[in-house]
Amino acid sequence: MVVTIKDIAEKVGVSVTTISRVLNNRGYLSDSLKKKVSEAMEEMNYQPNEVARSLLRKKSHIIGLILPDISHPFFGEVTKHIEAFAYDQGYKLMLCNSLHHKKKEKEYIDLLRASRVDGIIMGSHTMSVKDYMSINLPLVTLDRQISKSIPFIASDNYQGGVLATQLLLRKKCRKIAYLSGNLRLSLLAKQRHDAFLEQVSGQDAQFQFIVKQTDLNGFKYKEYEKLVSGLFQEHPDLDGVFASSDMLALQVLKQCRRLGKAVPDQVKVIGYDGISVGDAEDLTTIVQPIKMMGELAVRYLLLQIAGEQVPLETILPVRLSEKATT
């Protein structure tokens, strides 16, 4: 049996209107009355209808988060920080996993709007700019630039590419591979590749570089294994690898172990993200400020909800963390 506010009102001996005022904290209410209502709700296991309450309050105190793949450690970590900071600000989180499917992303946006969320943080990008502009809710994009008129937060992908490539060059690597996801996608992470190409251009005639990318719109780790295996088959003399994610870099380390190649003596490996998983604790990587990115996304969204202006472009610095693999 579903308990209603009418049941609570009868239990406490007050009107339904009074119970509604307690739930929405409207008007003067004595502490003793609030306590009686709270005890009755707990005793009867009353679950308030958040959507109905949001209609009364004009705000739901819920924000939506749409990500491409929650199983990826970077997005898992940023979600943890977004949820924690939003909760501290009095907001709950509705999490949606698009898996890079356009239809799924649109359905989730429709669901969030129907649920009357106060705003949306987008970490996925499969639709047109027009589709996002028509959402008509406060919106912040994370690690994606959808439009020059929609605020976005990202780390400095270009500088990260410079730091990683310069480290391998300082280590006297003579044949370096750059590994990444699909470079044909319009993503800010492509700037890591652009920086790599600029840094390796102009090297002497004995220097070589290779670029390998997945042919995917997503994160499929079995495909990473095929990519890395093929790389070492074609280029067994590689002595440096810059992987555009820590997950790709970990696959490189795995393949080096299979082939008996010593890291870092024979092959130096650097990743990107700075994820907090056990296998990556010894990995040289470019660390993104994941916590700051998540908290700023929430902060900017709440400012928009309050009617304030926020920067349209926020680029946060990255840092090189050199460990055992270089």
C-alpha positions as CSV (number, residue, x, y, z in Angstrom):
1,M,0.0,0.0,0.0
2,V,1.3,3.5,-1.0
3,V,1.3,5.9,1.9
4,T,0.0,9.4,0.9
5,I,0.2,12.8,2.7
6,K,-3.5,12.3,3.5
7,D,-2.5,9.2,5.6
8,I,0.2,11.3,7.3
9,A,-2.3,14.1,8.0
10,E,-4.7,11.6,9.6
11,K,-1.9,10.1,11.7
12,V,-0.7,13.4,13.0
13,G,-4.2,15.0,13.3
14,V,-3.7,18.0,11.0
15,S,-4.8,19.0,7.5
16,V,-3.3,17.8,4.3
17,T,-2.3,21.5,3.6
18,T,-0.3,21.6,6.9
19,I,1.6,18.4,5.9
20,S,2.3,20.0,2.5
21,R,3.7,23.1,4.2
22,V,6.0,20.9,6.3
23,L,7.3,19.0,3.3
24,N,8.0,22.2,1.4
25,N,9.1,24.3,4.4
26,R,6.6,27.0,3.7
27,G,5.3,29.4,6.3
28,Y,5.7,29.3,10.1
29,L,5.8,25.8,11.5
30,S,6.6,24.8,15.1
31,D,9.5,22.5,15.8
32,S,7.2,20.1,17.7
33,L,4.9,19.9,14.6
34,K,7.8,19.2,12.3
35,K,9.0,16.5,14.7
36,K,5.6,14.8,14.8
37,V,5.3,14.8,11.0
38,S,8.9,13.5,10.6
39,E,8.3,10.7,13.1
40,A,5.0,9.8,11.3
41,M,6.6,9.7,7.9
42,E,9.4,7.5,9.2
43,E,7.0,5.2,11.0
44,M,4.7,4.8,7.9
45,N,7.7,4.7,5.5
46,Y,6.4,7.6,3.5
47,Q,8.2,8.4,0.2
48,P,7.6,11.9,-1.1
49,N,6.9,12.4,-4.8
50,E,9.9,14.5,-5.8
51,V,8.5,15.5,-9.2
52,A,5.3,16.8,-7.5
53,R,7.3,18.6,-4.9
54,S,9.5,20.2,-7.6
55,L,6.3,21.7,-9.2
56,L,5.5,23.5,-6.0
57,R,9.1,24.6,-5.3
58,K,9.9,25.5,-8.9
59,K,13.1,23.6,-8.4
60,S,13.7,19.9,-8.1
61,H,17.3,20.2,-6.6
62,I,18.2,17.4,-9.0
63,I,20.8,17.7,-11.8
64,G,21.3,15.3,-14.7
65,L,24.7,13.9,-15.8
66,I,25.0,12.2,-19.2
67,L,28.3,10.4,-19.8
68,P,29.5,8.2,-22.7
69,D,30.6,5.2,-20.6
70,I,30.6,5.1,-16.9
71,S,32.8,2.0,-16.9
72,H,35.8,4.1,-18.1
73,P,37.8,5.0,-15.0
74,F,38.1,8.7,-16.0
75,F,34.3,9.1,-16.2
76,G,33.8,7.0,-13.0
77,E,36.1,9.3,-11.1
78,V,34.7,12.5,-12.4
79,T,31.2,11.2,-11.5
80,K,32.3,10.5,-7.9
81,H,33.4,14.1,-7.5
82,I,30.3,15.6,-9.3
83,E,28.0,13.6,-7.1
84,A,29.8,14.4,-3.9
85,F,30.0,18.2,-4.6
86,A,26.4,18.4,-5.8
87,Y,25.2,16.6,-2.6
88,D,27.2,19.1,-0.5
89,Q,25.3,21.9,-2.3
90,G,21.9,20.2,-1.6
91,Y,21.5,18.5,-5.0
92,K,20.9,14.9,-6.0
93,L,22.3,13.4,-9.3
94,M,20.5,11.5,-12.0
95,L,23.2,9.5,-14.0
96,C,22.7,8.5,-17.6
97,N,25.1,6.3,-19.6
98,S,24.7,7.0,-23.4
99,L,27.3,4.6,-24.7
100,H,27.8,7.0,-27.6
101,H,24.3,6.1,-29.0
102,K,22.5,9.1,-30.4
103,K,19.0,7.7,-29.8
104,K,19.9,6.8,-26.3
105,E,21.3,10.2,-25.5
106,K,18.2,11.9,-26.8
107,E,15.9,9.7,-24.8
108,Y,17.9,10.4,-21.7
109,I,17.7,14.1,-22.3
110,D,13.9,13.8,-22.7
111,L,13.8,11.8,-19.5
112,L,15.8,14.4,-17.6
113,R,13.5,17.2,-18.8
114,A,10.4,15.2,-17.9
115,S,11.9,14.6,-14.4
116,R,12.2,18.4,-14.1
117,V,15.9,18.4,-13.4
118,D,17.3,21.9,-12.8
119,G,20.2,21.5,-15.2
120,I,22.3,19.0,-17.1
121,I,26.1,18.3,-17.2
122,M,26.9,16.8,-20.6
123,G,30.0,14.5,-21.0
124,S,28.6,12.9,-24.1
125,H,28.3,14.4,-27.6
126,T,26.4,12.6,-30.3
127,M,23.7,15.1,-31.5
128,S,23.7,18.3,-33.4
129,V,24.3,21.7,-31.9
130,K,20.7,22.6,-32.6
131,D,19.5,19.7,-30.5
132,Y,21.5,20.8,-27.5
133,M,20.4,24.4,-27.8
134,S,16.8,23.3,-27.8
135,I,17.1,21.7,-24.4
136,N,16.3,25.0,-22.8
137,L,17.9,24.2,-19.4
138,P,21.1,25.3,-17.8
139,L,23.8,23.3,-19.4
140,V,27.6,22.7,-18.9
141,T,29.7,20.4,-21.0
142,L,32.6,18.4,-19.6
143,D,35.6,17.4,-21.7
144,R,33.5,18.3,-24.8
145,Q,33.0,21.6,-26.7
146,I,29.5,21.4,-28.3
147,S,29.1,25.1,-29.1
148,K,30.8,28.4,-28.5
149,S,27.6,29.5,-26.7
150,I,27.5,26.6,-24.3
151,P,29.9,26.7,-21.3
152,F,32.5,23.9,-21.3
153,I,35.2,22.7,-18.9
154,A,38.2,20.8,-20.0
155,S,41.9,20.2,-19.1
156,D,44.6,21.6,-21.3
157,N,44.8,18.8,-23.8
158,Y,47.4,20.5,-26.0
159,Q,49.8,21.2,-23.2
160,G,49.4,17.6,-22.0
161,G,50.4,16.4,-25.5
162,V,53.5,18.7,-25.4
163,L,54.6,17.5,-21.9
164,A,54.2,13.8,-22.8
165,T,56.0,14.1,-26.2
166,Q,58.8,16.2,-24.8
167,L,59.5,13.7,-22.1
168,L,59.9,10.9,-24.6
169,L,62.2,13.1,-26.7
170,R,64.3,14.0,-23.6
171,K,64.6,10.3,-22.9
172,K,66.3,9.8,-26.3
173,C,63.5,7.7,-27.8
174,R,64.1,7.3,-31.6
175,K,60.9,5.6,-32.7
176,I,57.7,6.8,-30.9
177,A,54.1,5.7,-31.4
178,Y,51.1,7.8,-30.6
179,L,48.0,5.7,-29.7
180,S,44.5,7.2,-29.5
181,G,40.9,6.7,-30.0
182,N,39.2,7.7,-33.2
183,L,40.8,10.9,-34.5
184,R,38.0,11.6,-36.9
185,L,35.7,12.4,-34.0
186,S,35.3,16.1,-33.1
187,L,36.8,15.8,-29.6
188,L,39.0,18.1,-27.6
189,A,41.3,15.2,-26.9
190,K,42.4,15.4,-30.5
191,Q,44.6,18.3,-29.4
192,R,46.9,15.8,-27.7
193,H,47.6,14.3,-31.2
194,D,48.1,17.8,-32.7
195,A,50.7,18.6,-30.0
196,F,52.5,15.3,-30.6
197,L,52.8,16.0,-34.3
198,E,54.2,19.5,-33.7
199,Q,56.7,18.3,-31.2
200,V,58.1,15.4,-33.4
201,S,58.2,17.5,-36.6
202,G,61.7,18.7,-37.4
203,Q,63.6,15.8,-35.8
204,D,66.6,14.4,-37.6
205,A,66.4,11.8,-40.4
206,Q,67.0,8.9,-38.1
207,F,63.9,9.7,-36.0
208,Q,60.6,7.9,-36.7
209,F,57.1,8.3,-35.4
210,I,53.8,6.3,-35.9
211,V,50.2,7.3,-35.3
212,K,47.7,4.5,-34.6
213,Q,44.0,5.0,-33.8
214,T,41.0,2.9,-33.0
215,D,38.2,2.9,-35.6
216,L,35.6,3.2,-32.8
217,N,33.1,5.6,-31.4
218,G,33.5,4.3,-27.8
219,F,35.7,2.5,-25.4
220,K,36.0,-1.2,-26.3
221,Y,39.0,-2.6,-24.4
222,K,39.3,-5.8,-26.5
223,E,39.9,-3.5,-29.5
224,Y,42.7,-1.8,-27.6
225,E,44.4,-5.2,-27.3
226,K,44.2,-5.7,-31.1
227,L,45.5,-2.2,-31.7
228,V,48.5,-2.6,-29.4
229,S,49.3,-6.1,-30.6
230,G,49.3,-5.0,-34.2
231,L,51.5,-2.0,-33.4
232,F,54.3,-4.2,-32.0
233,Q,54.0,-6.7,-34.8
234,E,54.5,-3.9,-37.4
235,H,57.1,-2.0,-35.4
236,P,59.1,-4.3,-33.1
237,D,61.8,-1.7,-32.7
238,L,59.6,0.9,-31.0
239,D,61.2,2.5,-28.0
240,G,58.6,5.0,-26.9
241,V,54.8,5.1,-26.7
242,F,52.5,8.0,-25.9
243,A,49.0,6.6,-25.3
244,S,46.2,9.2,-25.2
245,S,44.6,7.4,-22.2
246,D,45.9,5.4,-19.2
247,M,43.7,2.5,-20.3
248,L,45.6,2.3,-23.6
249,A,48.9,2.7,-21.9
250,L,48.1,-0.2,-19.5
251,Q,47.4,-2.3,-22.6
252,V,50.9,-1.3,-23.9
253,L,52.5,-2.4,-20.7
254,K,50.6,-5.7,-20.8
255,Q,51.8,-6.4,-24.4
256,C,55.4,-5.5,-23.4
257,R,55.3,-8.1,-20.7
258,R,54.0,-10.7,-23.2
259,L,56.8,-9.9,-25.6
260,G,59.5,-9.8,-22.9
261,K,60.3,-6.1,-23.6
262,A,61.7,-4.4,-20.5
263,V,59.9,-1.1,-19.5
264,P,61.5,1.5,-19.4
265,D,64.8,0.1,-20.5
266,Q,63.6,-1.0,-24.0
267,V,60.3,0.8,-24.3
268,K,59.2,3.9,-22.4
269,V,55.5,4.4,-21.9
270,I,53.4,7.4,-20.9
271,G,49.6,7.6,-20.5
272,Y,47.1,10.3,-20.1
273,D,44.4,11.0,-17.4
274,G,45.9,10.1,-14.0
275,I,43.2,7.6,-13.1
276,S,43.3,6.0,-9.6
277,V,43.3,2.3,-10.5
278,G,45.8,-0.2,-9.0
279,D,47.4,-1.1,-12.3
280,A,48.2,2.5,-13.1
281,E,50.1,3.3,-9.8
282,D,53.5,3.0,-11.5
283,L,52.5,4.5,-14.8
284,T,54.1,7.8,-16.0
285,T,51.1,9.9,-17.1
286,I,49.6,13.3,-17.7
287,V,47.3,14.0,-14.8
288,Q,44.0,15.8,-15.5
289,P,42.6,17.7,-12.5
290,I,39.6,15.4,-12.4
291,K,38.2,16.5,-9.0
292,M,38.4,20.2,-10.0
293,M,36.7,19.5,-13.4
294,G,33.8,17.8,-11.7
295,E,33.3,20.4,-9.0
296,L,33.5,23.3,-11.4
297,A,31.0,21.7,-13.7
298,V,28.5,21.6,-10.7
299,R,29.4,25.1,-9.6
300,Y,28.9,26.6,-13.1
301,L,25.6,24.7,-13.5
302,L,24.3,26.0,-10.1
303,L,25.3,29.6,-11.0
304,Q,23.3,29.3,-14.2
305,I,20.4,27.9,-12.3
306,A,20.6,31.0,-10.1
307,G,20.5,33.2,-13.2
308,E,24.2,34.1,-13.1
309,Q,26.7,34.2,-16.0
310,V,29.6,31.8,-16.2
311,P,32.7,31.6,-18.4
312,L,32.0,30.0,-21.8
313,E,35.5,28.4,-21.9
314,T,37.4,27.0,-18.9
315,I,40.7,25.2,-19.6
316,L,42.4,23.8,-16.5
317,P,46.2,23.0,-16.3
318,V,47.5,19.4,-16.4
319,R,50.7,18.1,-14.9
320,L,53.3,15.4,-15.7
321,S,53.6,12.6,-13.2
322,E,56.8,10.7,-14.0
323,K,57.0,7.2,-12.5
324,A,58.5,3.8,-13.3
325,T,57.5,3.5,-17.0
326,T,59.8,6.2,-18.3
